[in-house]
């Protein structure tokens, strides 16, 4: 058993991390930190966890790391880097999976432009690896930058194109549920404003797009239109490219990339539906090819494969456990 601390676990992603660690057969939840809920039971912030654990939230300032084997950081941007810097400053040497945006960008000038803030821990950036297990594992570091939710789906959708046709131009439309906006209510994310509506935002300027393009051929051009949809969880999107490939060739590209992976499910000849990916640790990827147009669809749960379950995949790999431990039943 390894003892796991979840730092800043009061939000939606924190809730999913708690649930996944509690059910993990090889992990023991040691702490969940939160200033807002310090010294209160976990179910005060997360009512669905009532009866699952007697653990109380810990104030971050009183965190004892002496028995901690690994840390999951579920803070917002900037706070994530500050938390990691504090861990390192206290000589914590265990694996760290950071779910904030702070260590996702190879070029920290891009980060500072996108988030309009100075990066608070530039000296630690090189110690992190961007963590999409299906693409970048096995890892050579002990610290993983867990990808953004849109970025996860989009990168998995286009990676086979990057590997087989090099540069390409693509038009992307992707729609996310309300939980992607976090627990703090805003006028644009208030559910009465979302119900029965789809609203585009950050058109051609979403912060997750540079996460993806930094790993693609330099001449690749992706135009992305993100939108908010009238549901709670899940992302559904399409990538439209012009292609001279035939169906057999495209199928081979995706099968080579993901045919032996556990958390990407392929839908040849059709686009995946969101309802089958929501509440699962999978990213579903499908495609339709017709008259030189290739449309790739992707669907995933933004709180799971787009955040918490992918963090558990990454943690499993850092701890040399089977990748899907605690996420999927063993294959017999």
Secondary structure, 3 states (H helix, E strand, C coil): CEEEEEECCCCHHHHHHHHHHHHCCCEEEEEEECCCCCCCEHHHHCHHHCCCCCCECECHHHCCCCCCCEEEECCCCCHHHHHHHHHHHCCCCCEEEECCCCCCCCCHHHHHHHHCCCCCCHHHHHHEEECCHHHHCCCCCCEEECCCHHHHHHHHHHHHHHHHCCCCEEEEEEEECHHHHCCCCCCCCCHHHHCCCCEEECCCCCCCHHHHHCCCCCCCEEEEEEEECCCCCCEEEEEEEECCCCHHHHHHHHHHHHCCCCCEEEEECCCCCHHHHCCCCCEEEEEEEECCEEEEEEEECCCCCCCHHHHHHHHHHHCCCCCCCCCCCCCC
